[in-house]
């Protein structure tokens, strides 16, 4: 690999060439002269600093090779194929949390594409329909009239607006009501009951002793009897 501006070929009229060592066999001073077939760099005096200059040249070559061989990041990697399967109309408050979960999961699987709150919010609004879409559309029109909307650039504020206007009015009371009416259906497995129970219980902050009581009381008699044999 050529390095510009550096050479070890001495010129024919170089006064320092006379100090070059002769070949010990032929006693010919020109026998040690580098030829153009072995080196194609420009003039470099053959003197006591030659070894240092050669060391610098080799160091530059090594640095160049290391730079060229450094692995480059793969910019052509395929994006994760994830999507938000449902839209949100605002008429079913109990579906808001599920919509927001899909919305956040999509952004986590595509962090490069969605790297700012503004991009995330604009994307999420394309999945709003019905009254939810109408509300945000009015707010956007106000933005055009110089009425600033801070939720347009803050994801947390955007989510808060969704909960404020289209979420459950009393999420804790709703979770308590759902837990109170929870039971194992004949067509369901115990795993389905467990998942529903944990979903509602996680929103309540109740003591474990109370949750144990509720869990046991909602089980079928057959399962209660089976648990009793383990105690």
N, C-alpha and C positions, 0 to 999 in steps of 0.2 A: 504494500500500500504506500504510494508516494506521499511524502510530507513536503509541502511547499516551502521553498526558501532554504533548504538544508542539503548539503552535498559533501561528499568526501573525495571528489575528483580534483586533484591539483592541476593548476594551469601549467602549460609548458614553460611559460616565462616566470613562474613563481620562484622568487629568490630563496624561499625556505625549502624548496625541494632538494637542494643540495645537502641539507641536513638529514635527509631521509636515510634509513639504514639500507645497506646493500644486501643482496642475496648472499648468504654465506657459502653457497655452492658455486654459483656462476660469477660472483663478484660483480654482478650487473645491477646498477642502481635502479634501472627501469623494470627489473623483474618484479619488484614489489609494488609497482604502480597499479592501482585499480583501473580496470578497463571499463568501457561503457557498457559491456555486456553484463557486468556484475553490479554496476551502480550507475544511476542516471541522474544524480543530484548535482546541483550547481557547486561552485568553487568553495572549498574548505581547506584552509592551510593545514599542512602536516606539521604540527608542532607539539609541544608538551601538553596542550589542552585538548588534544584529539580524543583521548579516552573519555574525558568528562563530557565532551560534545556528543560522542557516540552514545554515552549513557543517557543523556537527555533525549536523544532521538528515539532510543529504544523505549524509554519511559513514555514518550508521547504516543508511540505506536501501540503500546500496551493499553494506555488509557483509551485510545480510539477504538481498539478492538473490544474492550470491555463495554464501552458505550454502545457499540453497534450490536453486541450480543445480548444486551439486557432485554429480557422478555417484555413485550408490550402487553398492556391489558387488552383483553378480548372485548372489543367494542361492538362485535357483531353477534353477541350472545342473544338468544331469543328471549323475549319477554314472557313471563309466566302467564299462562292462559287462565286468567281468573275473570269473573264477571259478576255484576250485581244482577241477580236473577229477578228481583221484584222491584216494582215501583212503589211509591208511597203517595197516597192521595190525601191523607190527613183525616179521613173519615173513620179510621179504625185505630184509635190510640194505642191499643195493645200490640200493634204490629210495628210501632216505631222503633223499639229497641232492636228488633230483628233486622230492620232496614239499616240502622246505624251500625250494627255488627258487620253486615255484609259490606257496607260502605268503607269501614275501617280496614277490614281484611283485604279488600281490593288494593287499597293504598299501601299496605304493608308488603304485598307481593309485587308491587310495581313502584319501588321507592324513587327510582331515577325519573320516571315519567311524572310522578306527583311529588315534587320536592318543595312546594310552597303551599301555604294555606289557601291562597287565591285560586290556584289550579284545582285543589281538592274541592273547594266550595262550588266553583263553576261546574265541575263534573257532576257533583252530587245533585245540583239543581236540575240537571237534565233528566234525572230519574224521579222528579216530583211531578205529580199530576193533580187534577182536581183543585180543591180549595187550597191545598198546600202550595201548589204552583201559582195560583192566583194571588195569594198573600205575598209571596216573594216577588212576583211580577210587579205588584203595586209599589213595593219597596224599591225595586230597581228603577221604576219610573221617577220616584222621588229623588233618587240619586242623580238622575239626569237634570233635575230641577235644582241641583246644588244642595239638596237635603242629604247630608252624608249618612251612610249606614255603616257603622263600625264592624258589623258582622260579616261584611263582604271580604274582609282581609284577615279575619280571625276565626279559625275553625271552631274553637271552643264556644265563642259567642254564637256562631251559626247553629251549633248543636243545641245550645241553650234556648235559642228561638224556636227550634222545632219542638223541644220539650214544653216550652211555655205555652205555645199556641195549639199544638197538635198531639201532645202526650197525655198521659193519664193525669187527671186533676189531683188524685191522691194515690200515688203509686204504692205507698206503704199500706194504706188501708185496702187497696185492691189486692195486694199480695197476701195480706192476712185473710181476706175473704176467700181467695182462691185456695189457700192452704186449708182453710176450715172446711171447704167443700170437696177437697181432694179425696179420692178413693180409688181402689184398684178395680178396674173394670174386668169383666170375665174375659174379654178379648185381648187384654193387655198383659204384658209381662211385668215382673217385678222391677225390671230395669227401667221401664217407662215411668212407673210410679216413683222410683228413686230420683230420676232426673227432674221430674216435675216438682217433687218435694224440695230438692236442693235449689232449684231455680227460685221458688217463692221464699224459702227460708233465708236465702242470701240477701234478700232485700229488707228483712225485718230487724235483724240485730237482737233477736231473742236469746235468752240463756239456753244453754245446751239441755238442761233438765226439762224445760218446757218443750223444746223441739223433740226430745226423745218421747215425751208423752204423746204429742200429736202424731208422730210417726207411727207409734205402736197402735194408737187408737184407730187409725185409718186403714190398718191392715185387715184382711179378711180373717174370719175366725179360724180357718184352716191354717193360715200362716202364723197366727198368734199361738195356736196350740203347738205348732212345730217349734216356735221360738221358746215356748215354755219348757219344752223337754231339754233344751240346751242349758237352761239356768240351773 
